[in-house]
């Protein structure tokens, strides 16, 4: 049984919690988790056939991955994953 609604709800809640966390030394504490939440939300939007919203989420995930890669080393895999999703 697909649980798209519940998955979307939990991913959105997690994203909002991660987004509110303060930065440490200018770096996002939960940057990787924020991008991964975007990927989960994107997948749920695709399952719900909301393609335009999913594409917006994919671009947002890409932008967040780019920002994260500027501040931290070895985060290029997130950029590649975001580009693959786009």
Secondary structure, DSSP 8 states (H G I E B T S, - for coil): ---HHHHHHHHHHHHHHHHHS--BTTB-TTHHHHHHHHHHHHHHHHHTT-HHHHHHHHHHHHHHHHHHHHHSSS-HHHHHHHHHH-
